[in-house]
Amino acid sequence: MADIKLTIEEEVPVVVVEEVKPVKVKASTTSTGKSFQDKTPCNWAITPTEDGGINAYNSSSKETFTGSIVDFNAALRA
């Protein structure tokens, strides 16, 4: 049998990706500067902020939190 050589030439589309720009992230803060005193989720009233974060108020301990939902969840679990 003879060796068969197959050459395929086709154009491949080029995708241009925009440069990712850094975004300033506000540091998460609690009113006491420490971990939460009350970690009971139902005691927290959470409202979204315009920048994508949250403000949270604890009706039992009167603590407040400002930051990302990821940081808030981590603080509840800490």
C-alpha positions as CSV (number, residue, x, y, z in Angstrom):
1,M,0.0,0.0,0.0
2,A,1.1,3.5,-0.8
3,D,1.4,6.2,1.9
4,I,-1.3,8.7,1.5
5,K,-0.6,12.3,2.5
6,L,-3.6,14.5,3.3
7,T,-3.2,18.3,3.7
8,I,-6.2,20.3,4.9
9,E,-6.0,24.0,4.8
10,E,-8.8,26.1,6.3
11,E,-9.2,29.6,7.7
12,V,-9.6,29.8,11.5
13,P,-11.5,32.8,12.9
14,V,-9.5,35.1,15.1
15,V,-11.2,36.3,18.3
16,V,-10.0,39.6,19.8
17,V,-10.6,39.8,23.5
18,E,-10.8,43.2,25.2
19,E,-8.2,44.0,27.9
20,V,-9.5,43.3,31.4
21,K,-9.4,46.5,33.5
22,P,-8.9,46.3,37.2
23,V,-11.8,47.3,39.4
24,K,-11.4,48.9,42.8
25,V,-13.0,46.7,45.4
26,K,-14.2,48.2,48.7
27,A,-13.0,46.4,51.7
28,S,-15.7,44.6,53.7
29,T,-16.3,46.1,57.1
30,T,-18.3,45.3,60.2
31,S,-19.5,47.9,62.7
32,T,-17.3,46.3,65.4
33,G,-14.3,45.6,63.1
34,K,-14.3,42.0,64.4
35,S,-16.1,38.8,63.5
36,F,-19.9,38.8,64.0
37,Q,-21.3,38.5,67.5
38,D,-24.6,37.0,66.2
39,K,-24.1,34.5,63.3
40,T,-27.8,33.6,63.0
41,P,-28.7,34.2,59.4
42,C,-32.4,35.1,60.0
43,N,-31.4,38.0,62.2
44,W,-29.7,39.8,59.3
45,A,-31.6,42.2,57.0
46,I,-29.6,42.3,53.7
47,T,-30.0,45.0,51.0
48,P,-28.0,45.2,47.7
49,T,-25.9,48.3,46.9
50,E,-25.4,49.9,43.5
51,D,-21.8,48.7,43.2
52,G,-22.8,45.0,43.5
53,G,-22.1,44.6,47.3
54,I,-24.5,44.4,50.2
55,N,-25.4,46.3,53.4
56,A,-26.5,44.1,56.2
57,Y,-28.0,44.9,59.6
58,N,-28.5,42.5,62.5
59,S,-31.7,43.2,64.4
60,S,-30.5,41.3,67.5
61,S,-26.9,42.5,68.0
62,K,-27.3,45.8,66.1
63,E,-24.2,45.0,64.1
64,T,-23.8,46.3,60.5
65,F,-21.8,44.9,57.6
66,T,-20.9,46.5,54.3
67,G,-19.1,44.5,51.6
68,S,-19.4,41.6,49.3
69,I,-21.9,38.7,49.8
70,V,-18.9,36.3,49.6
71,D,-17.2,38.1,52.5
72,F,-20.5,38.2,54.4
73,N,-21.0,34.5,54.0
74,A,-17.4,33.8,55.1
75,A,-17.9,36.0,58.2
76,L,-21.1,34.1,59.1
77,R,-19.1,30.8,58.9
78,A,-16.0,32.0,60.8
